[in-house]
């Protein structure tokens, strides 16, 4: 009896399925002919089916035939930066279906190329994925399949791999590079799905009599599956569909085991057709049931369980460091404590066995055979939606400042980095941004953009503070009036005056209004933070200008100067400044008298400083007084013995 055994992992991988789904959804969205840059996947049957849905492959040399706003989809293999920019420059609507795993390789190659590293790509130089990756380092990469072409390699090397490359080739090239180079940064970028499929195919091919590998003849990963299986099973064949299965296999009535695997570009219906054809009236009900279960696994579980998918699981156990879930898969899921936003709480306080929670897959299989899940990543996903919504609808979000950086601070919203420029933290200049670390406050999103798969988020607290300040100011302006005496706080000092804040409104206290006496500069008598009473001299609500005075709160010392300083009296005063024609003597704050140079001494002097010093106390006789002219004439000479 013939038995057909399907490999546990076979058919569409995540990246290919994603590209096909995106192509179909894009065609439905635009309801017109959609183009793919090259064949979407290396499978003729799928390509022909896509043509029936108005999805056509087109080569780069044919791009000029397209018109502005035509829709073109970048396949899962990815493209070079040069080609990507060219498509945008032509005004085409570009849908990027590059496999996320390939995008990561492109980003690594770009980054390390800019840092001065030579790039080595392990793979096939003619494969579109490798061509695309090379385009992210200005097409300067060394492409090596099995260690060739490494003679002129530099001293610093970054090495990556085509996602569908065989592990043995990767290890061979890496070993060769490490033997030649002082500094090597290596990223084994062989796709997990590829590695897993190759291992499963290898194990299966060791146990069967015949191995059938299904997939496009141009498919790199299918070809590698064929090579792996052929090394174990001499009767290994490579077919694109059921129609290519040889008659000798179909008519063989001997008791043999036939193994089946399929490349990442092979859809389920092609696999199912091939299995049904080889199994037709040849196998038992038990085998049919096994096959049906295998096909159900491909159709259901494979579509749901992939990195980035969201799954709902039932909690089956909670420990101090992780939460275990049944996710209706052949392996249970595990959420490490590090992937839960627990605020330092015990996990047993947060989760109960039997509860159902939603989490995101971040690893298909860990060392203990669990599917690794994350709640944080799901929150981040929602966080991006919240941020985009806040940006578009002008709403606010509460963020927590995590660190200070050059030019501002980095805040976090549901695990997402949000940059707040230093000038947007407060309404005033901040010297020490470290003081804000750990603080939370509301912000407005002032920039949200996604370019080249990078999201830029910029927020402002100043925008909200400004709005609040405007509301407060409006209330304060309405209740302020000329002649009022109010209390304020000194906020800034300049040479011409002090700025005093009154309930959120700034007013100017000019240097001439600080005292009846002479004040050289405000800092001589005031300091920032002083609480002072001021008199409102004038108010301009329309232009929001407020003039203040302190000296208005005290009596003008010149108002009764004739009574206080009668002519002929002798007074004690302090020399405060000199002029060529004499010395000014302060009798009290705001009242200065002039001792003419001729009245300083009986001796002849050239200038006042020959006989007097600033700050010196002297006695003088009052010669004349005029409150109208604010003048007092003094004589030192007349009181000298």
C-alpha positions in Angstrom: 0.0 0.0 0.0 1.3 3.4 -0.9 1.4 6.1 1.8 1.8 9.8 1.2 3.4 11.9 4.0 3.2 15.7 3.9 6.0 17.6 5.6 4.8 19.5 8.7 5.9 22.8 7.2 5.2 23.2 3.5 3.8 25.8 1.1 3.3 29.6 1.4 5.6 31.3 3.9 4.5 34.4 5.8 6.2 36.8 3.4 4.8 35.2 0.2 1.3 34.9 1.6 1.5 38.5 2.7 2.5 39.7 -0.7 -0.2 37.7 -2.5 -2.9 39.0 0.0 -1.7 42.6 -0.4 -1.8 42.2 -4.2 -5.4 40.9 -4.1 -6.5 43.6 -1.6 -4.8 46.3 -3.6 -6.6 45.3 -6.8 -10.0 45.3 -4.9 -9.2 48.7 -3.5 -8.3 50.5 -6.8 -10.6 48.3 -9.0 -8.2 48.6 -11.9 -5.1 46.8 -13.4 -2.3 46.3 -10.8 1.3 45.7 -11.8 3.9 43.8 -9.9 7.6 44.6 -10.4 8.6 41.2 -11.7 6.6 38.0 -11.1 5.1 38.3 -7.6 6.3 34.8 -6.7 8.2 32.1 -8.5 5.2 30.0 -9.4 3.7 30.0 -12.8 0.3 28.7 -11.7 -0.1 31.5 -9.1 1.1 34.1 -11.6 -1.5 33.0 -14.1 -4.2 33.1 -11.5 -3.2 36.6 -10.5 -3.5 37.7 -14.2 -7.1 36.5 -14.2 -7.6 39.0 -11.3 -6.0 41.9 -13.3 -2.6 41.6 -11.5 0.2 41.6 -14.1 4.0 41.3 -13.8 6.1 44.0 -15.4 9.9 44.3 -15.7 11.9 47.4 -14.8 12.7 48.2 -18.5 8.9 48.4 -19.1 8.2 51.0 -16.4 8.1 53.8 -18.9 4.9 52.3 -20.3 3.1 53.1 -17.1 1.3 56.4 -16.5 1.2 58.6 -13.5 -0.9 57.2 -10.6 -0.7 53.7 -12.0 -0.4 51.2 -9.1 2.7 49.0 -8.9 3.4 46.5 -6.1 6.9 45.7 -4.9 7.1 41.9 -4.4 8.3 40.1 -1.3 11.9 39.9 -2.6 12.2 43.7 -2.3 14.0 46.2 -4.6 17.0 48.5 -4.4 16.7 52.1 -3.0 17.5 53.4 -6.5 14.6 51.6 -8.1 12.3 52.5 -5.2 13.1 56.2 -5.6 12.7 55.9 -9.4 9.1 54.6 -9.0 8.2 57.4 -6.7 9.8 60.0 -9.0 7.6 58.8 -11.9 4.5 59.5 -9.9 3.4 55.9 -9.5 1.4 54.6 -6.6 3.8 52.3 -4.9 2.6 49.4 -2.6 5.5 47.9 -0.7 5.0 44.2 -0.1 8.7 43.5 0.7 8.9 40.7 3.2 9.6 42.2 6.6 12.6 39.9 7.0 14.1 41.2 3.8 13.4 44.8 4.8 15.5 44.2 8.0 18.4 42.9 5.9 18.2 46.0 3.7 18.3 48.2 6.7 21.3 46.4 8.2 23.2 46.6 4.9 22.4 50.4 4.6 23.5 51.1 8.2 26.8 49.2 8.2 27.7 50.4 4.7 27.4 54.0 5.8 29.6 53.1 8.8 32.4 52.1 6.5 32.0 48.3 6.5 32.4 46.1 3.4 29.2 44.1 2.8 29.2 40.4 2.0 25.9 38.8 1.0 25.7 35.0 1.0 23.5 34.0 -1.8 22.8 33.9 -5.5 24.0 37.0 -7.3 21.2 36.7 -9.9 18.4 36.3 -7.3 16.1 39.4 -7.1 16.3 39.5 -3.3 20.1 39.6 -3.4 20.0 42.3 -6.2 17.6 44.4 -4.1 19.7 44.0 -0.9 22.9 45.0 -2.8 21.1 48.2 -4.0 21.0 49.4 -0.3 24.8 49.6 -0.2 25.3 51.3 -3.6 25.7 47.9 -5.3 29.1 47.5 -3.8 28.5 44.2 -1.9 30.6 41.1 -2.4 28.2 38.3 -3.3 29.5 34.8 -2.4 27.7 31.5 -2.7 30.3 29.1 -1.2 33.3 31.3 -0.3 34.4 32.5 -3.7 35.3 36.1 -4.6 36.6 37.1 -1.1 40.2 37.8 -2.2 40.0 41.6 -2.0 37.8 41.9 1.1 38.5 44.8 3.5 39.4 44.9 7.2 35.8 45.6 8.4 33.0 43.4 7.2 29.3 43.0 7.7 28.0 39.7 6.4 24.3 38.8 5.8 22.5 36.1 4.0 19.8 35.6 1.4 16.7 34.5 3.4 16.4 31.2 1.4 20.1 30.2 1.5 21.2 26.9 2.9 22.7 26.9 6.3 25.8 25.0 5.2 26.6 27.8 2.6 26.2 30.5 5.2 28.5 28.7 7.7 31.1 28.1 4.9 31.2 31.8 3.8 31.2 33.1 7.3 34.1 30.8 8.3 36.1 32.0 5.2 35.4 35.7 6.0 36.4 35.3 9.7 39.7 33.7 8.6 40.6 36.8 6.5 39.2 39.8 8.4 40.0 41.4 11.8 36.5 42.8 12.5 33.3 40.9 11.4 29.7 41.7 12.2 27.5 38.8 11.1 23.7 38.5 10.8 22.4 35.0 10.0 19.4 36.3 8.1 18.3 33.0 6.8 14.5 33.1 7.4 13.4 31.0 10.4 10.7 29.5 8.2 13.3 28.5 5.6 15.6 26.9 8.1 12.7 25.0 9.7 11.3 23.8 6.4 14.7 22.7 5.2 15.3 20.7 8.5 11.8 19.1 8.3 12.3 18.2 4.6 15.8 16.8 5.4 14.4 14.6 8.2 11.4 13.4 6.1 13.6 12.6 3.0 15.7 10.2 5.1 12.6 8.1 5.9 10.8 7.8 2.6 11.3 5.8 -0.6 10.3 8.7 -2.9 10.4 12.4 -2.3 8.3 14.9 -4.2 9.3 18.6 -4.0 6.5 20.9 -5.3 7.3 24.5 -6.5 8.3 26.8 -9.3 11.4 25.8 -11.2 12.7 29.4 -10.8 12.1 29.3 -7.0 15.4 29.5 -5.1 14.0 28.1 -1.8 12.3 25.2 -3.7 15.5 24.4 -5.5 17.3 24.2 -2.2 14.7 21.9 -0.8 15.2 19.7 -3.8 19.0 19.6 -3.3 18.6 18.8 0.4 16.1 15.9 -0.2 18.1 14.6 -3.2 21.1 14.1 -0.9 19.1 11.8 1.3 16.7 10.1 -1.2 17.9 9.3 -4.7 14.3 9.1 -6.0 13.6 12.8 -5.4 11.7 14.8 -8.1 11.0 18.5 -8.5 7.6 19.3 -10.0 5.6 22.5 -10.4 2.2 20.9 -10.1 0.3 17.6 -10.1 0.4 17.5 -13.9 4.2 16.9 -13.8 4.2 13.9 -11.4 5.6 10.9 -13.4 3.3 8.0 -14.3 5.6 5.5 -12.7 4.9 7.0 -9.3 1.1 7.2 -9.9 0.9 3.6 -11.2 3.3 2.0 -8.7 1.2 -0.4 -6.6 4.1 -1.4 -4.3 4.0 -0.6 -0.7 6.1 2.6 -0.6 6.2 5.8 1.4 6.1 9.1 -0.6 7.3 12.2 1.1 5.9 15.6 0.0 7.3 19.1 0.7 6.7 22.4 -1.1 8.5 25.7 -1.6 7.5 29.0 0.0 5.9 30.1 -3.3 3.6 27.1 -3.6 -0.1 27.6 -2.6 -2.1 25.1 -0.7 -4.4 24.2 -3.6 -1.4 23.0 -5.7 -0.1 20.9 -2.8 -3.6 19.4 -2.2 -4.1 18.6 -5.9 -0.7 16.7 -6.0 -1.5 14.8 -2.8 -5.0 13.9 -4.0 -3.6 12.6 -7.3 -0.9 10.5 -5.7 -3.4 9.2 -3.0 -6.4 8.5 -5.3 -7.9 5.1 -4.3 -4.5 4.0 -3.1 -4.6 4.7 0.7 -6.6 3.8 3.7 -9.2 5.9 5.5 -6.7 6.4 8.3 -4.1 7.9 5.9 -6.8 10.0 4.3 -7.7 11.4 7.7 -4.0 12.1 8.5 -3.7 13.9 5.2 -6.9 15.9 5.8 -5.6 16.9 9.2 -2.2 17.9 7.6 -4.0 20.0 5.0 -6.2 21.6 7.7 -3.1 22.5 9.6 -1.7 24.3 6.6 -4.9 26.1 5.8 -5.6 27.2 9.4 -2.7 27.2 11.8 0.0 28.2 9.3 -2.0 31.3 8.4 -2.6 32.3 12.0 0.8 31.5 13.6 3.5 33.7 12.3 5.7 36.4 13.8 3.6 39.6 14.1 0.2 37.8 14.3 -2.2 38.6 17.2 -3.6 35.5 19.0 -6.1 35.0 21.8 -5.0 32.5 24.4 -6.4 31.0 27.6 -4.1 31.3 30.7 -3.1 27.9 31.9 -0.4 28.8 34.4 1.1 31.9 36.0 4.6 32.0 37.5 6.8 34.7 38.9 8.5 35.3 35.6 6.0 34.3 32.9 2.4 33.6 31.8 1.6 30.4 29.9 -1.3 30.2 27.4 -3.1 27.7 25.4 -3.3 29.3 21.9 -4.9 26.4 20.1 -1.7 25.4 18.4 0.6 22.4 18.6 2.8 24.5 21.0 1.7 26.6 24.0 2.5 30.2 24.2 4.6 32.0 26.8 4.6 35.7 27.8 7.9 36.6 29.6 7.6 39.2 32.4 9.7 41.5 30.3 7.0 41.6 27.6 4.3 42.6 30.1 3.8 46.2 31.3 3.4 45.2 35.0 4.5 48.4 36.8 6.5 46.2 39.1 3.5 44.2 40.3 3.4 40.5 40.9 2.2 38.6 37.8 -0.2 36.6 40.0 -1.9 39.8 41.0 -2.5 40.7 37.3 -3.4 37.4 35.7 -5.7 34.5 36.7 -5.8 31.0 35.3 -8.7 30.6 32.9 -8.7 34.3 31.7 -8.3 35.0 28.0 -5.9 37.6 26.8 -4.7 38.8 23.4 -0.9 39.0 22.7 1.4 39.3 19.7 3.8 36.6 18.5 7.4 37.7 18.6 9.1 34.2 18.2 7.7 31.0 16.8 9.8 28.7 19.0 12.1 29.2 21.9 14.6 26.8 23.5 11.8 25.2 25.5 9.5 24.8 22.4 7.1 27.6 23.3 5.7 30.3 21.0 6.9 33.5 22.6 4.3 36.3 22.9 4.2 39.9 23.9 1.6 42.1 25.4 3.8 45.2 25.2 4.1 44.8 21.4 0.4 44.7 21.1 0.2 47.9 23.2 2.8 49.5 21.0 0.6 48.6 18.0 -2.3 50.3 19.6 0.0 53.1 20.7 0.8 54.0 17.1 -2.9 54.1 16.3 -3.5 56.4 19.3 -0.6 58.7 18.3 -1.8 58.9 14.7 -5.3 59.7 15.9 -4.0 62.4 18.3 -2.0 64.0 15.4 -4.9 63.9 13.0 -7.6 65.0 15.5 -5.5 67.5 17.5 -6.1 65.6 20.8 -3.5 65.1 23.6 -1.7 62.1 25.0 0.0 61.5 28.4 3.7 60.5 28.1 6.5 59.7 30.5 10.0 61.2 30.0 12.6 58.5 29.9 15.9 60.3 29.0 17.4 63.5 28.0 19.2 63.7 24.6 20.9 66.4 22.5 18.2 68.9 21.7 15.4 67.6 23.9 14.0 64.7 25.8 12.7 61.2 24.8 9.3 60.3 26.2 7.4 57.0 26.0 3.8 56.3 25.1 2.9 52.6 25.3 6.6 51.7 24.6 6.9 54.1 21.7 9.6 56.7 21.6 8.4 60.3 21.3 10.8 63.1 20.8 10.1 66.5 22.6 12.5 69.3 21.5 14.0 71.3 24.3 12.1 74.4 23.1 8.8 72.6 23.5 9.2 71.4 27.1 8.3 74.7 28.7 7.3 78.2 27.7 10.8 79.3 28.8 14.3 78.1 28.2 15.3 75.0 30.2 19.0 74.6 31.2 18.8 71.1 32.9 16.5 68.7 31.0 17.5 65.8 33.4 15.0 67.3 35.9 12.2 66.1 33.7 13.2 62.4 33.7 10.4 60.3 35.2 7.8 63.1 35.0 4.6 62.5 33.1 2.5 65.2 31.4 0.1 65.8 28.5 1.5 66.6 25.1 0.3 67.4 21.6 1.6 65.5 18.6 3.0 68.1 16.2 4.7 65.7 13.7 3.8 62.2 12.6 5.4 60.9 9.5 6.5 57.5 8.0 9.3 57.5 5.5 11.3 54.5 4.3 9.7 52.3 6.9 10.8 54.7 9.7 8.2 56.6 11.8 9.1 60.0 13.2 7.0 61.3 16.1 7.5 64.8 17.6 5.5 66.2 20.5 5.1 69.5 22.2 4.2 70.4 25.8 4.7 74.1 25.1 1.7 74.1 22.8 -0.6 73.0 25.6 1.0 75.3 28.2 0.6 78.1 25.7 -3.1 77.4 25.4 -3.5 77.2 29.1 -1.5 80.4 29.6 -3.7 82.2 27.0 -6.9 81.2 28.9 -5.4 82.3 32.3 -4.2 85.5 30.7 -7.6 86.4 29.3 -9.1 86.1 32.7 -6.4 88.2 34.3 -6.4 90.9 31.6 -10.1 91.3 32.2 -9.7 92.0 35.9 -6.6 94.3 35.8 -7.0 98.0 35.6 -4.9 101.2 35.9 -4.2 102.4 39.5 -4.5 98.9 41.0 -1.9 97.7 43.5 -1.1 94.0 42.9 1.5 91.4 44.0 3.8 89.8 41.5 7.0 87.8 41.1 10.2 89.0 39.5 10.8 86.6 36.6 13.5 88.3 34.5 16.0 91.1 34.9 17.4 93.3 32.2 19.4 96.5 32.1 16.3 98.6 31.4 14.0 97.0 33.9 12.4 93.9 35.5 9.7 91.7 34.2 7.1 90.9 36.9 4.6 88.1 36.5 1.1 88.9 37.9 -1.1 85.8 37.9 0.5 84.6 34.6 0.7 88.0 32.9 4.0 89.7 32.5 4.4 93.4 33.2 7.4 95.7 32.8 8.8 97.5 35.8 11.1 100.1 34.2 14.3 100.9 36.0 13.1 104.5 36.5 10.0 103.2 38.3 11.8 101.0 40.8 12.7 103.8 43.3 12.6 107.6 43.7 16.3 107.3 44.2 18.7 106.7 41.3 19.0 103.0 40.4 21.8 102.0 38.0 20.4 98.6 37.1 17.5 96.5 38.5 19.8 93.7 39.7 21.2 96.1 42.3 17.9 96.1 44.2 15.9 93.1 42.9 16.5 89.4 42.3 14.6 86.7 40.4 11.9 85.1 42.6 11.3 88.3 44.7 7.6 88.7 45.6 6.8 92.5 45.4 3.9 94.8 45.4 3.5 97.0 42.3 1.3 99.8 41.1 -0.3 99.5 37.6 0.8 102.7 35.8 -0.9 101.8 32.4 -2.5 98.9 30.7 -2.9 98.1 27.0 -5.2 95.1 26.9 -5.3 95.0 23.1 -1.5 94.7 22.7 -1.1 93.0 26.1 1.3 95.5 27.6 1.4 96.3 31.3 3.5 99.1 32.9 4.3 98.8 36.6 5.8 101.0 39.3 7.2 100.5 42.8 8.0 104.1 43.5 4.3 105.1 43.0 3.6 103.2 46.3 5.6 105.7 48.3 5.2 109.4 48.7 7.2 111.7 46.4 10.1 112.9 48.6 10.2 116.2 46.7 6.5 117.1 47.6 7.4 118.9 50.9 11.1 119.3 50.4 11.1 123.0 51.5 9.6 122.0 54.9 12.1 119.2 55.4 15.2 121.1 54.2 14.9 124.8 55.1 17.5 127.2 53.6 20.3 127.8 56.0 20.1 124.5 57.7 23.1 122.1 57.9 22.5 118.6 56.8 24.4 115.3 56.7 24.5 113.5 53.4 26.4 110.9 51.3 28.4 111.7 48.1 26.8 109.5 45.3 28.3 110.8 42.1 30.5 113.4 40.4 30.1 115.8 37.5 32.6 118.2 36.1 30.7 121.0 37.7 30.3 119.5 41.2 29.3 116.6 43.4 25.8 115.1 44.1 25.0 114.3 47.7 22.1 112.1 48.7 20.0 113.5 51.6 17.4 110.7 51.5 16.4 108.1 48.8 15.2 110.1 45.8 16.5 113.5 47.0 19.9 114.6 45.9 21.5 118.0 46.4 24.3 119.6 44.3 27.5 120.9 45.8 28.9 123.1 43.1 32.7 122.7 42.6 33.2 126.3 43.9 31.3 125.3 47.2 33.4 122.2 47.9 36.4 123.7 49.5 38.1 127.0 50.3 41.1 125.7 48.3 41.1 125.8 44.6 40.4 122.3 43.1 40.4 121.1 39.5 37.7 118.5 39.9 35.4 117.3 42.7 37.3 114.0 43.2 40.3 116.0 44.4 38.5 116.7 47.6 35.8 114.1 47.9 35.2 110.3 47.6 32.1 108.4 46.5 30.3 107.1 49.6 31.8 109.7 51.9 29.5 111.3 54.4 29.8 115.1 54.6 28.0 118.0 56.2 26.7 120.8 54.1 24.7 124.0 54.4 21.5 124.4 52.4 21.8 127.4 50.1 18.6 127.0 48.1 15.6 124.7 47.7 13.1 124.3 44.8 10.5 121.5 44.8 9.2 122.5 41.4 12.6 122.2 39.8 13.7 119.3 42.1 16.9 121.2 43.0 18.7 121.7 46.3 21.9 123.7 46.4 24.5 122.8 49.0 27.8 124.2 50.3 30.5 122.2 52.1 32.8 125.2 52.3 30.4 127.2 54.4 30.4 124.6 57.2 34.2 124.2 57.2 35.9 125.6 60.3 
